[in-house]
Amino acid sequence: MQFKKWASMGFIFALCFMIISGCSTNNNIKEEPAPGKEAGKTDTATKPESDSKQLDPVTLKIMLPGDQPKDYEAVKAEIEKRLADTLNVKIDITYVPWSDLATKTQVTLAAGEPYDLIYDAPWLHMNQMIAAGYYEPLDELIEKYGETIVKTRPQKMWDANKFNGKIMGVPLGIFMVQGHSYLIRKDLREQLSLPPIKTYEDLIKYAYAVKEKFPEISPITPAGSDAEKGYSWAAFRQNDATDQIRPTHADANSMVLYYKNNDGKVYNMFDQKDPLIWSWITEARKLYQDKIINQDVMSIKDWNGEFIAGKSAVIASRSFIYEYWQHALLQKNVAEGTMENVKLLDITPKKNIINFQMDNFISVPAVSKNKERAIQFLNWANEKENYDLIEHGIPGEEWEAVGDDKYKDLTTDSHGIASFSLIWNPVHERFPETDDEETIAYKKFVGDGDNFTADILTGFSFNGEPVKNELAQYSAIQSKYYASLLNGVVDPDTYWTKFQGEAAGALKKIQVELQKQIDSFLATQ
């Protein structure tokens, strides 16, 4: 569970916002029966097709992001014990570091390696992998074997997370939108005699105060890798923007093409610089020049680790609240260190526009020889007791339940084998018993879809096949410039001109194709 909330790359990260977190939303989301089945009927999807014939043994190969948890082998053994008399499945999980995730997963799929389940996300390369034919459509498999998968996700989630009208991955989420915040050192704020931070301006004031009083600590450490460019300093600002600026379906991790105003138009920063986005970029430059942003940002692979090591005072977070293990690890490095999350999302009902698309998916590669068993396993994993085991680990040893929707950790080590990357659903998710009232309020807000205004592009998916060469060309060029520009490492005017000179032609073709598909989609609504 160590990798649970860094995510969602959203993590991923997910923040990439999401991504992408946790909220007490179980009372807001009702379980829905699978298509063609009545609510309340027994789910038989995870049982052998014949009680008299044991299924042949299968080992499912799974690829997920993050580091292998310390209790992986113990949880794996318990999972396989529970499955022995039913699905007869064993699991073999490969964990991939976040910094290598985009390359490793793409190479794995292109090589046709025999994986049965693999993590992907719109902010990673999901649209491109679908266009290349690497994923199996899951509609029929889920209808036959996925009753629990279906009923643990609200209909809005299913409707908004199809690709070209098909289910190309099980959507993974516990909110309607990824939670995001800034994780800061609370002990430093208190030593500086500053009040709790409520605005972005307060956050920057805190960062400058840290630089003055604690020169050995880098005030801000954003993400510097291209794979996590959504967590570059200027890029992360869009998560709290009241102007509703957001990335497009063509590149969910970049704002060179962007949407705004919920008008169905695709805007291009190369045609005209949006004043707000450009102000974020120029501010990042000032912060870097003032040595507020970590001077080594582009060479640091683990920006979260910088914070945990006590070397940084502010990082972007894919969650509204820090994890138990983060606090424990910080205190191993800094005995007096404490932390808190600064949440800047405006939680006024209907003010935020979202398309209900999840930041995380689990897909079945087309080359898998165990597609049916993979979906049966996911269905089993989405049952309450199994969900708890996979996310939290061995009950009574590493954690204990607090009622139906909360938990208490019994150790400070990472435990459980996966969450956002394999099973997340809003019905069975538990939340820390230590959540404060503000965090609970934020989680409840983002867990209720009625609090948001629906994007007019909800349900739209982009088919990148007509411009696949331009997408590849643009991605390669963007990787040279984007994170450096949005972290303030280079002069904005000079490097933007270079970036535009190399990339504008390919991006214009992508913009035109995306707008064409959007116009066609809106004409049918």
C-alpha positions in Angstrom: 0.0 0.0 0.0 3.0 2.3 0.0 2.3 3.3 -3.5 -1.4 3.8 -3.0 -1.9 7.5 -3.1 1.2 8.9 -4.8 -0.7 8.1 -7.5 -2.9 7.5 -9.5 -0.5 9.3 -11.6 -1.6 10.5 -11.0 0.0 9.5 -10.1 0.1 9.8 -11.0 0.1 9.9 -11.2 -1.7 10.7 -11.2 -1.5 13.1 -10.6 -1.1 13.3 -13.3 -4.4 14.4 -9.8 -5.3 12.3 -9.9 -3.7 11.3 -9.8 -5.1 10.4 -7.7 -7.0 9.9 -2.5 -9.9 8.4 -0.7 -13.3 9.5 0.6 -16.2 8.2 2.7 -18.5 7.9 -0.2 -20.0 4.5 0.4 -23.3 6.0 1.4 -23.5 8.1 -1.8 -23.0 5.3 -4.3 -25.3 2.4 -4.6 -24.3 -1.0 -5.8 -25.8 -1.6 -9.2 -26.8 -5.0 -10.7 -24.9 -6.3 -13.6 -26.5 -6.0 -17.0 -29.3 -8.6 -17.3 -29.2 -9.7 -13.7 -31.4 -8.8 -10.8 -30.0 -7.1 -7.7 -29.5 -9.5 -4.8 -28.9 -12.6 -6.8 -25.8 -14.7 -5.9 -22.7 -13.9 -7.9 -21.3 -17.1 -9.4 -18.7 -15.5 -11.6 -15.8 -16.5 -9.4 -16.9 -20.1 -9.0 -15.7 -23.0 -11.2 -18.0 -23.5 -14.2 -18.6 -27.0 -13.1 -18.7 -28.1 -9.4 -17.5 -31.5 -10.5 -14.5 -30.4 -12.5 -11.7 -28.4 -11.1 -10.4 -25.6 -13.3 -6.9 -26.1 -14.7 -4.3 -24.2 -12.7 -3.3 -20.8 -14.1 -0.7 -18.2 -13.1 -1.8 -14.7 -14.0 1.0 -12.3 -14.9 0.2 -8.8 -13.8 2.1 -5.5 -14.3 1.5 -2.6 -11.8 3.3 0.6 -11.0 5.3 1.3 -7.8 7.5 -0.7 -5.5 6.8 -4.2 -4.3 5.3 -4.0 -0.8 7.1 -5.6 2.1 4.3 -8.1 2.8 3.8 -9.1 -0.9 4.7 -12.7 -0.4 2.4 -13.1 2.6 -0.6 -11.5 0.9 0.1 -13.4 -2.3 0.1 -16.7 -0.4 -3.3 -15.8 1.3 -4.8 -14.8 -2.0 -3.7 -18.1 -3.6 -5.0 -20.0 -0.6 -8.5 -18.4 -1.0 -8.5 -19.1 -4.7 -7.3 -22.7 -4.6 -10.7 -24.4 -4.5 -12.5 -22.0 -6.9 -10.6 -20.2 -9.7 -7.4 -22.2 -9.1 -5.3 -19.1 -9.8 -1.9 -18.0 -8.8 -0.6 -14.5 -9.3 2.8 -13.1 -10.4 3.0 -9.3 -10.1 5.8 -7.2 -11.7 6.1 -3.8 -10.0 7.6 -1.1 -12.2 9.1 2.2 -10.8 7.0 5.2 -11.7 9.9 6.8 -13.6 10.2 3.8 -15.9 6.5 3.0 -16.2 5.6 4.6 -19.5 8.6 3.0 -21.3 8.4 -0.4 -19.6 4.7 -0.9 -20.2 4.8 0.2 -23.8 7.8 -2.0 -24.6 6.1 -4.9 -22.9 2.9 -4.5 -24.9 4.7 -3.9 -28.2 6.8 -7.1 -27.7 3.7 -9.1 -27.0 5.0 -10.4 -23.7 2.4 -12.8 -22.1 0.9 -10.5 -19.4 -2.8 -11.1 -18.4 -3.5 -7.8 -16.6 -1.7 -4.5 -17.0 -2.1 -1.0 -15.5 -2.7 2.0 -17.8 -4.2 5.4 -17.7 -5.3 8.2 -20.1 -2.4 10.4 -18.7 0.0 7.6 -19.5 -0.6 6.2 -22.9 -3.9 4.4 -22.8 -5.4 5.9 -26.0 -2.3 5.1 -28.0 -2.2 1.5 -26.8 -5.9 1.1 -27.6 -5.3 2.5 -31.1 -2.4 0.1 -31.6 -4.7 -2.9 -30.8 -2.8 -4.0 -27.6 -5.9 -4.3 -25.4 -8.8 -6.7 -25.5 -12.4 -5.2 -25.5 -13.9 -6.4 -22.2 -17.7 -5.9 -22.7 -18.6 -9.6 -23.2 -16.1 -10.9 -20.6 -17.4 -8.5 -18.0 -21.0 -9.3 -18.8 -20.3 -13.0 -18.4 -17.8 -13.0 -15.5 -17.9 -9.5 -13.9 -21.1 -9.1 -11.9 -19.3 -7.7 -8.9 -17.0 -5.5 -11.0 -20.1 -3.9 -12.5 -22.1 -3.4 -9.3 -19.3 -1.8 -7.3 -19.1 1.1 -9.8 -21.8 3.6 -10.5 -23.3 3.9 -13.9 -21.8 7.3 -14.4 -18.4 5.7 -14.1 -19.1 3.1 -16.8 -20.8 5.5 -19.2 -17.8 8.0 -19.0 -15.0 5.5 -19.3 -15.5 3.7 -22.5 -13.2 4.1 -25.5 -14.9 4.3 -28.9 -18.0 2.8 -27.2 -16.2 -0.2 -25.7 -14.8 -1.2 -22.3 -11.1 -1.3 -22.8 -10.2 -1.4 -19.2 -11.9 -1.6 -15.8 -12.1 1.9 -14.5 -10.5 2.3 -11.1 -11.6 5.1 -8.8 -13.1 5.9 -5.4 -14.1 9.4 -6.4 -15.7 11.1 -9.3 -12.5 13.1 -9.7 -8.9 12.6 -8.4 -8.1 14.3 -5.1 -5.1 16.7 -5.3 -3.3 18.8 -2.7 0.1 20.2 -1.7 1.9 18.1 1.0 3.9 20.4 3.3 6.1 20.2 6.4 3.7 21.2 9.2 6.5 21.4 11.8 8.4 24.0 9.6 5.2 26.1 9.3 4.8 26.1 13.0 8.4 27.0 13.6 7.9 29.9 11.2 4.9 31.0 13.3 2.7 30.9 10.1 -1.0 30.2 10.3 -2.6 27.2 8.4 -2.3 27.7 4.7 -5.5 28.5 2.9 -4.5 30.0 -0.4 -1.8 29.5 -3.1 -0.4 32.9 -2.1 0.0 31.6 1.5 1.8 28.5 0.1 4.3 30.6 -1.8 4.9 32.8 1.3 5.6 29.7 3.3 8.1 28.5 0.6 10.0 31.7 0.7 10.1 31.7 4.5 11.5 28.1 4.4 14.3 29.3 2.1 15.2 32.1 4.5 15.0 30.2 7.8 16.0 26.7 6.6 18.5 27.1 3.8 19.5 23.4 3.8 15.9 22.4 2.8 14.6 22.9 -0.8 11.3 24.7 -0.5 9.6 23.1 -3.4 10.4 19.9 -5.3 8.1 19.2 -8.3 8.2 16.2 -10.6 10.9 16.5 -13.3 10.4 13.4 -15.5 8.4 13.5 -18.7 6.3 10.6 -17.5 5.1 12.6 -14.6 5.0 16.0 -16.3 1.5 16.6 -15.0 3.2 17.1 -11.6 5.5 19.8 -12.9 5.0 22.9 -10.9 3.1 25.0 -13.4 1.2 22.0 -14.8 -0.2 21.1 -11.4 -1.8 24.5 -11.0 -4.6 23.5 -13.4 -6.1 21.2 -10.7 -7.2 24.2 -8.7 -8.0 26.6 -11.5 -11.5 28.1 -11.4 -11.2 28.9 -15.2 -11.7 25.1 -15.8 -8.6 24.8 -18.0 -7.8 21.2 -18.5 -5.8 18.9 -20.8 -7.4 17.3 -23.8 -8.2 13.7 -24.7 -5.2 13.8 -27.1 -2.7 14.2 -24.3 -4.1 14.0 -20.8 -0.8 15.1 -19.3 -0.1 18.3 -21.2 -1.7 21.7 -21.6 -0.3 22.8 -24.9 -3.6 21.7 -26.3 -6.3 22.4 -23.7 -10.0 22.8 -23.1 -11.7 25.7 -21.3 -15.2 27.1 -20.6 -16.9 23.8 -21.4 -17.5 24.9 -25.0 -16.3 21.8 -26.9 -13.4 23.7 -28.5 -9.7 22.6 -28.6 -7.4 25.5 -27.9 -3.7 25.6 -28.9 -1.0 27.5 -26.9 1.0 27.7 -30.1 -1.8 29.7 -31.8 -2.3 32.0 -28.8 -0.9 31.8 -25.3 -3.6 31.6 -22.7 -2.8 34.3 -20.2 -3.4 32.1 -17.2 -1.4 29.2 -18.3 1.4 31.5 -19.4 1.4 33.2 -16.0 1.9 29.8 -14.4 4.9 29.1 -16.6 6.5 32.5 -16.0 5.9 32.3 -12.2 7.6 28.9 -12.2 10.6 30.5 -13.8 10.8 33.2 -11.1 10.5 30.5 -8.4 13.3 28.5 -10.0 15.5 31.6 -10.3 14.8 32.5 -6.7 15.9 29.0 -5.7 12.4 28.2 -4.4 12.0 25.3 -6.8 14.7 22.6 -6.3 17.7 23.4 -8.5 18.1 19.7 -9.3 14.5 19.1 -10.2 15.2 17.7 -13.6 17.6 15.0 -12.3 15.6 13.9 -9.3 13.7 10.7 -10.0 11.9 10.3 -6.7 10.4 13.7 -5.8 8.3 12.1 -3.1 11.4 10.6 -1.6 12.9 14.1 -1.3 10.1 15.1 0.9 10.2 11.9 3.0 14.0 12.3 3.5 13.4 15.8 5.0 15.0 17.5 2.0 12.0 19.4 0.7 9.2 21.4 2.3 6.5 21.2 -0.4 5.5 18.6 -3.0 2.4 18.0 -5.1 0.2 15.2 -3.9 -2.3 12.9 -5.6 -4.4 12.8 -2.4 -6.3 15.0 0.1 -4.5 13.4 3.0 -1.1 11.8 3.6 -0.7 8.1 4.3 0.3 6.6 7.6 3.6 5.3 6.2 4.6 8.7 4.8 4.5 10.2 8.2 6.3 7.3 9.8 9.1 7.4 7.2 9.5 11.1 7.6 9.9 10.8 11.3 12.6 8.1 10.8 14.6 10.7 8.9 13.5 13.8 10.9 12.4 12.9 14.4 10.4 16.1 14.9 9.0 16.1 11.3 5.2 16.4 10.8 3.2 17.0 7.7 -0.2 18.3 6.5 -2.0 18.6 3.2 -3.0 22.0 1.8 -6.2 21.6 -0.2 -7.1 24.4 -2.6 -9.9 22.8 -4.6 -13.0 25.0 -4.6 -15.8 22.7 -3.2 -18.7 24.9 -4.2 -21.3 22.6 -5.7 -21.6 22.7 -9.6 -18.6 25.1 -9.9 -16.2 22.4 -11.1 -16.6 20.8 -14.5 -15.5 17.2 -14.9 -16.0 14.4 -17.4 -16.0 11.6 -14.9 -13.1 9.9 -16.5 -11.0 7.9 -14.1 -7.2 8.4 -13.8 -6.5 4.6 -13.5 -7.5 1.5 -15.4 -6.6 -2.2 -15.4 -6.7 -3.8 -18.9 -6.3 -7.2 -20.4 -3.6 -7.4 -23.2 -4.9 -8.8 -26.4 -2.1 -11.4 -26.3 -3.3 -12.9 -23.0 -4.2 -16.6 -23.1 -6.1 -16.3 -19.8 -8.6 -13.5 -20.5 -11.6 -15.2 -18.9 -9.6 -16.1 -15.8 -8.2 -12.6 -15.6 -11.7 -11.1 -15.4 -12.9 -13.8 -13.0 -9.9 -12.9 -10.8 -10.8 -9.2 -10.9 -14.4 -10.0 -10.1 -13.2 -12.0 -7.0 -10.8 -9.2 -6.1 -13.7 -6.7 -6.0 -15.6 -8.7 -3.3 -15.4 -7.0 0.1 -13.2 -9.4 2.0 -10.8 -10.0 -0.9 -10.7 -6.2 -1.6 -9.6 -5.6 2.0 -6.9 -8.2 1.8 -5.5 -6.9 -1.5 -5.5 -3.3 -0.4 -4.6 -3.5 3.3 -2.9 -6.9 3.8 -3.4 -9.5 6.5 -6.2 -8.5 8.9 -5.3 -8.5 12.5 -1.6 -8.4 11.7 -1.2 -5.2 9.7 -4.5 -3.5 10.0 -8.0 -3.8 11.5 -11.4 -2.8 10.4 -13.2 0.1 12.1 -16.8 -0.3 11.2 -17.7 -1.0 7.6 -15.8 1.9 5.9 -12.8 2.8 8.0 -9.5 1.1 9.0 -6.7 1.4 11.5 -3.1 0.5 10.7 -1.3 -1.8 13.1 2.2 -1.3 11.5 4.0 1.5 9.8 5.4 -0.7 6.9 3.7 -0.8 3.5 1.1 -3.5 3.3 -1.4 -4.8 0.9 -0.3 -5.5 -2.7 -2.3 -3.0 -4.8 -5.2 -0.5 -4.6 -5.6 2.3 -7.2 -3.8 0.2 -9.8 -5.9 -3.0 -9.6 -9.1 -2.8 -7.6 -10.2 0.6 -6.6 -14.0 1.0 -6.4 -16.1 3.4 -4.4 -18.3 0.8 -2.7 -15.7 -1.2 -0.7 -13.1 1.5 -0.1 -12.1 2.1 3.5 -10.7 5.4 4.8 -8.3 6.1 7.7 -10.0 6.4 11.1 -7.7 9.4 11.6 -9.2 11.6 8.8 -10.0 15.1 10.1 -13.3 16.8 9.5 -12.0 18.9 6.6 -10.6 15.9 4.8 -13.9 14.0 5.3 -15.8 17.0 3.8 -13.5 17.1 0.8 -13.8 13.3 0.2 -17.5 13.4 0.5 -17.7 16.2 -2.0 -15.6 14.5 -4.7 -17.4 11.2 -4.1 -20.7 12.6 -5.1 -21.1 13.2 -8.9 -24.0 15.5 -8.3 -21.6 18.1 -6.9 -20.1 18.7 -10.4 -21.2 20.1 -13.7 -20.8 17.5 -16.4 -18.4 18.3 -19.2 -20.2 18.3 -22.5 -17.5 15.9 -23.7 -18.4 13.3 -21.0 -18.3 9.9 -22.8 -16.2 11.1 -25.7 -13.0 9.2 -26.5 -10.3 10.2 -29.0 -9.2 7.8 -31.7 -5.6 8.7 -32.3 -5.1 6.3 -35.2 -5.5 8.9 -38.0 -2.7 11.0 -36.4 -0.6 8.3 -34.8 2.6 9.4 -36.5 2.0 13.0 -35.4 1.3 11.9 -31.9 4.5 10.0 -31.7 6.4 12.9 -33.3 4.9 15.5 -31.0 5.4 13.3 -27.9 9.1 13.0 -28.6 9.6 16.7 -29.1 7.5 17.7 -26.1 9.6 15.4 -23.9 12.6 17.7 -24.5 10.9 20.9 -23.4 7.7 20.6 -21.4 8.9 19.6 -17.9 11.8 22.1 -18.1 9.5 24.9 -19.1 6.8 24.2 -16.5 9.4 23.8 -13.7 11.0 27.1 -14.6 14.4 25.6 -15.4 14.7 27.4 -18.8 13.9 30.8 -20.1 10.2 30.6 -21.2 10.3 32.9 -24.2 13.5 31.4 -25.7 12.5 27.8 -25.2 8.9 28.2 -26.0 10.0 29.6 -29.4 12.2 26.5 -30.0 9.5 24.2 -28.8 6.9 25.8 -31.1 9.3 25.7 -34.1 9.8 22.0 -33.8 6.3 20.9 -32.7 3.7 23.2 -34.0 3.1 21.4 -37.3 2.5 18.0 -35.7 0.3 19.5 -33.0 -1.8 21.4 -35.4 -2.7 18.2 -37.2 -3.6 16.6 -33.9 -5.7 19.6 -32.9 -7.6 19.5 -36.2 -8.3 15.8 -35.9 -9.4 16.0 -32.3 -11.7 18.9 -33.1 -13.2 17.0 -36.0 -14.0 14.0 -33.7 -15.4 16.3 -31.0 -17.7 18.0 -33.5 -18.9 14.6 -34.7 -19.5 13.5 -31.1 -21.4 16.6 -30.2 -23.6 16.4 -33.3 -25.0 13.1 -31.9 -25.8 14.3 -28.4 
